[in-house]
Amino acid sequence: MATNSDNVTFGFIGLGNMGSMMAQNLATHAHSKGLPKVQIWNRTRTKVESLAVTSYCEPAGSITELAQKCDIIHTCLANDEVALSICREVFQARRKEGLILADHSTLYPTTSSRLHQEAARAGVSFMSCPVFGPPAAAKSAGLLIVLSGAEHGRDKLKSYIVPTLGKAVIDCGEDASKGALLKILGNNCILGTIELLSESFTLAEKTGFDTKLFYDFIQQWFPAAAWINYGKKIRDGTFSGKTGFTLPGGMKDAAYIRRLGAESATPTPIIDQAWNHLTTAKAIGGESLDWSACAAGMRVTAGLKPFKGEDFTLQPGQANGINSPRAEQ
Ligand SMILES: NC(=O)c1ccc[n+]([C@@H]2O[C@H](COP(=O)([O-])OP(=O)(O)OC[C@H]3O[C@@H](n4cnc5c(N)ncnc54)[C@H](OP(=O)(O)O)[C@@H]3O)[C@@H](O)[C@H]2O)c1
């Protein structure tokens, strides 16, 4: 094990589909550099305990305790409300000088700006670092990482996030809102791709074309990760959200795109259609589906059964998300 004079203590908050993978990679990095164990915290404690067993991580008793021990904290949280609440708890904790908080959640740009300002008042550097790539890419450190915030923080993060967490960084400069904005613009492309794939595969099926052959065409002609990965899920109807991006997350991001369009007087017709198909998918199959289930919503509009392969249809009495209790706390 190498040793590191810079003796940085890392923390990770938010061990969901993405965060659990990123925290493991951060832990491997910390171990290889002879740094202290990565401090971890998550709302659902079972995830903290199991990660501490399998990787170089130490459970923190609270967010405050974690904030007091760490020099750089990474967060990956569900939405703006959760990120605001957790980051504020970090800012309020009595902590080490020069704390950097690198947030990988997809947030609305004004939320990132607000967190940046509140952090600065508390003596913390808030860095907006949203990521592109599914959990499988987070696991293999294949993410594309967007970076924005103060220069010293960007330099510090750039010294290890590639190859530790991702394969490349896009530096959006000082303004913390710009990283969040690029993530939303990118998601416009990704959800637009899912919508177009949903339409194309539905058209192929309705016209009697072999969808496996159609997928061969996609692989040959559109060799990009979003086309290949979501094309496969839509071809096969494999819509489990356990290892992907759940409908609530996807609909949150679709709502950001539509809000950005509304605030800048820019129509977003493709995402409006995708929103309708996501809503239909949620009504039929519930919140635990992957957002590629957009295709299930599209299929219904064309008179097809929503699901092929595994049947995700909610049974009577099963919750679809409205006031539904959380399955696991
Ligand atoms: N999945 C993807 O493909 C993907 C790709 C790029 C970016 N993203 C972005 O990355 C972020 C995380 O996505 P994900 O797929 O990892 O989501 P996820 O699996 O649903 O994880 C969400 C995380 O937020 C925590 N959380 C939710 N509500 C909370 C609350 N009220 N208080 C405290 N913690 C709370 C969850 O804790 P629990 O474990 O207790 O639920 C979990 O740690 C999102 O902002 C998403 O937009 C996702």
The ligand as a MOL file (V3000), in Angstrom:
LIG
                    3D

  0  0  0     0  0            999 V3000
M  V30 BEGIN CTAB
M  V30 COUNTS 48 52 0 0 0
M  V30 BEGIN ATOM
M  V30 1 N -29.1450 6.0010 -12.0030 0
M  V30 2 C -28.6210 6.6410 -13.0240 0
M  V30 3 O -28.5370 6.0870 -14.1420 0
M  V30 4 C -28.0970 8.0420 -12.8530 0
M  V30 5 C -27.1730 8.5190 -13.7950 0
M  V30 6 C -26.6560 9.7910 -13.6570 0
M  V30 7 C -27.0640 10.6040 -12.6110 0
M  V30 8 N -27.9900 10.1340 -11.7070 0 CHG=1
M  V30 9 C -28.3550 11.0500 -10.5910 0
M  V30 10 O -27.6860 10.5770 -9.4170 0
M  V30 11 C -28.5070 10.7990 -8.2670 0
M  V30 12 C -28.7400 9.4670 -7.5550 0
M  V30 13 O -29.3600 8.5850 -8.4790 0
M  V30 14 P -29.5390 7.0260 -8.1180 0
M  V30 15 O -29.9690 6.3580 -9.3680 0
M  V30 16 O -28.3640 6.5290 -7.3580 0 CHG=-1
M  V30 17 O -30.8130 7.1190 -7.1500 0
M  V30 18 P -31.2360 6.1440 -5.9720 0
M  V30 19 O -30.7190 4.7830 -6.1760 0
M  V30 20 O -32.7140 6.3440 -5.8100 0
M  V30 21 O -30.4740 6.7800 -4.6920 0
M  V30 22 C -30.8910 8.0010 -4.1370 0
M  V30 23 C -30.0770 8.3130 -2.9070 0
M  V30 24 O -30.7030 9.4410 -2.2370 0
M  V30 25 C -31.0460 9.0370 -0.8970 0
M  V30 26 N -32.2770 9.6870 -0.4370 0
M  V30 27 C -33.4890 9.7060 -1.0640 0
M  V30 28 N -34.3820 10.3970 -0.3240 0
M  V30 29 C -33.7350 10.7790 0.8010 0
M  V30 30 C -34.1080 11.5150 1.9670 0
M  V30 31 N -35.3410 12.0090 2.1160 0
M  V30 32 N -33.1800 11.7250 2.9150 0
M  V30 33 C -31.9080 11.2420 2.7900 0
M  V30 34 N -31.4830 10.5380 1.7090 0
M  V30 35 C -32.3850 10.3210 0.7350 0
M  V30 36 C -31.2520 7.5450 -0.9970 0
M  V30 37 O -31.2010 6.9720 0.2900 0
M  V30 38 P -31.8800 5.5260 0.5410 0
M  V30 39 O -30.8630 4.5120 0.1390 0
M  V30 40 O -32.1830 5.5450 1.9760 0
M  V30 41 O -33.1300 5.4570 -0.3090 0
M  V30 42 C -30.0700 7.1560 -1.8800 0
M  V30 43 O -28.8730 7.1790 -1.1590 0
M  V30 44 C -29.8010 11.4530 -8.7650 0
M  V30 45 O -29.7180 12.8470 -8.5800 0
M  V30 46 C -29.8340 11.0710 -10.2390 0
M  V30 47 O -30.5550 12.0210 -11.0060 0
M  V30 48 C -28.4950 8.8690 -11.7900 0
M  V30 END ATOM
M  V30 BEGIN BOND
M  V30 1 1 1 2
M  V30 2 2 2 3
M  V30 3 1 2 4
M  V30 4 1 4 5
M  V30 5 2 4 48
M  V30 6 2 5 6
M  V30 7 1 6 7
M  V30 8 2 7 8
M  V30 9 1 8 9
M  V30 10 1 8 48
M  V30 11 1 9 10
M  V30 12 1 9 46
M  V30 13 1 10 11
M  V30 14 1 11 12
M  V30 15 1 11 44
M  V30 16 1 12 13
M  V30 17 1 13 14
M  V30 18 2 14 15
M  V30 19 1 14 16
M  V30 20 1 14 17
M  V30 21 1 17 18
M  V30 22 2 18 19
M  V30 23 1 18 20
M  V30 24 1 18 21
M  V30 25 1 21 22
M  V30 26 1 22 23
M  V30 27 1 23 24
M  V30 28 1 23 42
M  V30 29 1 24 25
M  V30 30 1 25 26
M  V30 31 1 25 36
M  V30 32 1 26 27
M  V30 33 1 26 35
M  V30 34 2 27 28
M  V30 35 1 28 29
M  V30 36 1 29 30
M  V30 37 2 29 35
M  V30 38 1 30 31
M  V30 39 2 30 32
M  V30 40 1 32 33
M  V30 41 2 33 34
M  V30 42 1 34 35
M  V30 43 1 36 37
M  V30 44 1 36 42
M  V30 45 1 37 38
M  V30 46 2 38 39
M  V30 47 1 38 40
M  V30 48 1 38 41
M  V30 49 1 42 43
M  V30 50 1 44 45
M  V30 51 1 44 46
M  V30 52 1 46 47
M  V30 END BOND
M  V30 END CTAB
M  END
